[in-house]
Amino acid sequence: MDFSTPYTDEQQAFRAEVQTWIQANVPDDMREPIDPQDFSKEQYLFWREKHQELAVKGWLYPTYPTEYGGGGLTADHETILQEEFYKGGVPRSPNSDIVLATLLVWGTEEQKEQFLRPMLTGEYNSWQKFTEPQSGADLANYQSTAVRDGDDWILNGQNVYVSGRPNTEWGLGGPTYMWGPMLTDPDAPRHRNLGFFMIPTDAEGVTMREQRLINGWDQHFIFLDNVRVAGDHLIGGDHQGWQVAQTTLEGEHGGRGQAFPRDEAMDNMLQYIQVEAKKGSARATDDVVRQTAVDSYIDFAVNNLLLQRTYWMYTTRQAIITEGIVANVYRRENAWRQSARIREVMGLSGMLGVDDPGAPFGGQPEVYQRAAFAQGHAGGSLNIARVTAARRIGISRTQERPAPTPATATQHGS
Ligand SMILES: Cc1cc2nc3c(=O)[nH]c(=O)nc-3n(C[C@H](O)[C@H](O)[C@H](O)COP(=O)(O)OP(=O)(O)OC[C@H]3O[C@@H](n4cnc5c(N)ncnc54)[C@H](O)[C@@H]3O)c2cc1C
């Protein structure tokens, strides 16, 4: 079966336009490095500007509505953009973009102007501030509080593992906003006791500190100490924070799928085997290694089909119930399986980092394994994703319905 995607002449012309832009605008030293740890302050500043230029062309958030600053383009355009951006080393926006769907569904028109538009145009960026020391897997167990003070709210609390650029050690401050639930009513029942807030990171009382994990992405400790935010920074009602957060989680747990799933981990491994076989390595022609290669090929084909099916369903506004979370579980488990295969096939050289001249593929296999390990926890742990999948499939004691998304809740695509 041929898994490649056919493109029309118009789409190929668009691809050529994207390639031309990349050639003219992306110097080699500004391309996304293999190890995210090597992404520099200069690269961050360069891309903050370039992302705004991309937004003007409609290429930053291609399928979001033009009325709020998105590109208004098709899913096929987005697929081509992602493919060419990957090949050209164009990094993603530092905005944690799962909040965009949330603002589309839950924001008032004023809030869409205030928060959504500048994010879609690349002017603002934001981080997801969900996990607390005591509420990770048990996300509803929030302790951070929001207390009304006139028209404002006073926020207090602490978060861990909050991801995003800029690196706070660069002296550039943080993103424009952090967002997430806060406990607004300690006496109300679980899931009815939270509000969802946009928190400006330059507000007095916000502290951000680096938290280094194995994957090399920037994570942070966040402290809120009597932080005052205006009443219009509450998205949804003051008891609706859990429901608002669920729309964010639909996207984070796979509900938007992927237009262009990346499989360089498999490509590199297959290439490694071919090169080693040409060199006459007995190991490369070993039956176990060949079987490992075939397993990898099949796994990535299934993985990519699951992710693209969800993407197609989202962009054609179909209700996504099991598909997103099943693809999410498969993607992360496949990454773990692929990590084991890399070690099986490449042995110790698959563990050499980017700074080692002997590292195959510039150290990509080593970076991949570290990222795969961390991804078992990022975006909600894999165990919890399995529980969610069981609930959606209907094989759990409790059932769970999907939260509203822009595809199902409003007339706006995204
Ligand atoms: C690289 C990375 C990036 C992250 N980025 C962000 C971010 O940007 N914003 C943010 O808010 N958070 C972020 N996180 C945090 C992430 O969402 C949490 O790690 C995750 O939700 C799990 O929470 P925890 O680490 O507190 O684990 P805990 O809740 O302490 O759980 C520990 C272990 O017990 C298991 N477990 C707990 N309860 C159950 C249960 N009921 N059934 C079965 N197993 C269970 C979990 O699966 C986990 O393996 C990130 C984490 C990582 C690693």
The ligand as a Tripos MOL2 file, in Angstrom:
@<TRIPOS>MOLECULE
LIG
   53    58     1     0     0
SMALL
NO_CHARGES

@<TRIPOS>ATOM
      1 C1          8.5960   17.1310   29.4380 C.3       1 LIG1
      2 C2          7.3910   17.5210   30.2650 C.ar      1 LIG1
      3 C3          6.7030   18.6810   29.9090 C.ar      1 LIG1
      4 C4          5.5920   19.0670   30.6750 C.ar      1 LIG1
      5 N1          4.9710   20.2500   30.3530 N.ar      1 LIG1
      6 C5          3.9800   20.7080   31.1480 C.ar      1 LIG1
      7 C6          3.3810   22.0050   30.8910 C.ar      1 LIG1
      8 O1          3.7370   22.7140   29.9540 O.2       1 LIG1
      9 N2          2.4120   22.4400   31.7360 N.ar      1 LIG1
     10 C7          1.9920   21.6980   32.7830 C.ar      1 LIG1
     11 O2          1.0980   22.1440   33.4960 O.2       1 LIG1
     12 N3          2.5270   20.4550   33.0480 N.ar      1 LIG1
     13 C8          3.5090   19.9570   32.2580 C.ar      1 LIG1
     14 N4          4.0720   18.7240   32.5100 N.ar      1 LIG1
     15 C9          3.6070   17.9440   33.6490 C.3       1 LIG1
     16 C10         2.7780   16.7170   33.2580 C.3       1 LIG1
     17 O3          1.5000   17.1200   32.8010 O.3       1 LIG1
     18 C11         2.7130   15.8180   34.5040 C.3       1 LIG1
     19 O4          3.9950   15.2640   34.6780 O.3       1 LIG1
     20 C12         1.6880   14.7220   34.4020 C.3       1 LIG1
     21 O5          0.3860   15.2580   34.3780 O.3       1 LIG1
     22 C13         1.7950   13.7230   35.5730 C.3       1 LIG1
     23 O6          1.7860   14.4050   36.7780 O.3       1 LIG1
     24 P1          2.9190   14.1250   37.8840 P.3       1 LIG1
     25 O7          4.2370   14.2170   37.2000 O.co2     1 LIG1
     26 O8          2.6490   15.0290   39.0270 O.co2     1 LIG1
     27 O9          2.7310   12.6060   38.2910 O.3       1 LIG1
     28 P2          1.8400   12.0360   39.4800 P.3       1 LIG1
     29 O10         0.4700   12.6000   39.3980 O.co2     1 LIG1
     30 O11         2.5800   12.2000   40.7440 O.co2     1 LIG1
     31 O12         1.8030   10.4970   39.0750 O.3       1 LIG1
     32 C14         2.9790    9.6760   39.2210 C.3       1 LIG1
     33 C15         2.7650    8.3880   38.4610 C.3       1 LIG1
     34 O13         1.6070    7.7010   38.9770 O.3       1 LIG1
     35 C16         0.7070    7.3910   37.9370 C.3       1 LIG1
     36 N5         -0.6880    7.5480   38.3720 N.ar      1 LIG1
     37 C17        -1.1840    8.5410   39.1470 C.ar      1 LIG1
     38 N6         -2.5180    8.3780   39.3140 N.ar      1 LIG1
     39 C18        -2.8620    7.2740   38.6190 C.ar      1 LIG1
     40 C19        -4.1060    6.5930   38.3970 C.ar      1 LIG1
     41 N7         -5.2450    7.0280   38.9170 N.pl3     1 LIG1
     42 N8         -4.0930    5.4850   37.6190 N.ar      1 LIG1
     43 C20        -2.9440    5.0270   37.0780 C.ar      1 LIG1
     44 N9         -1.7320    5.6350   37.2530 N.ar      1 LIG1
     45 C21        -1.7040    6.7420   38.0210 C.ar      1 LIG1
     46 C22         1.0020    8.4130   36.8390 C.3       1 LIG1
     47 O14         0.6700    7.9080   35.5730 O.3       1 LIG1
     48 C23         2.4950    8.6330   36.9740 C.3       1 LIG1
     49 O15         3.1920    7.6710   36.2180 O.3       1 LIG1
     50 C24         5.1750   18.2880   31.7650 C.ar      1 LIG1
     51 C25         5.8600   17.1100   32.0990 C.ar      1 LIG1
     52 C26         6.9590   16.7260   31.3630 C.ar      1 LIG1
     53 C27         7.6940   15.4730   31.7310 C.3       1 LIG1
@<TRIPOS>BOND
     1     1     2 1
     2     2     3 ar
     3     2    52 ar
     4     3     4 ar
     5     4     5 ar
     6     4    50 ar
     7     5     6 ar
     8     6     7 ar
     9     6    13 1
    10     7     8 2
    11     7     9 ar
    12     9    10 ar
    13    10    11 2
    14    10    12 ar
    15    12    13 ar
    16    13    14 ar
    17    14    15 1
    18    14    50 ar
    19    15    16 1
    20    16    17 1
    21    16    18 1
    22    18    19 1
    23    18    20 1
    24    20    21 1
    25    20    22 1
    26    22    23 1
    27    23    24 1
    28    24    25 2
    29    24    26 1
    30    24    27 1
    31    27    28 1
    32    28    29 2
    33    28    30 1
    34    28    31 1
    35    31    32 1
    36    32    33 1
    37    33    34 1
    38    33    48 1
    39    34    35 1
    40    35    36 1
    41    35    46 1
    42    36    37 ar
    43    36    45 ar
    44    37    38 ar
    45    38    39 ar
    46    39    40 ar
    47    39    45 ar
    48    40    41 1
    49    40    42 ar
    50    42    43 ar
    51    43    44 ar
    52    44    45 ar
    53    46    47 1
    54    46    48 1
    55    48    49 1
    56    50    51 ar
    57    51    52 ar
    58    52    53 1
@<TRIPOS>SUBSTRUCTURE
     1 LIG1         1 GROUP 0 **** ****
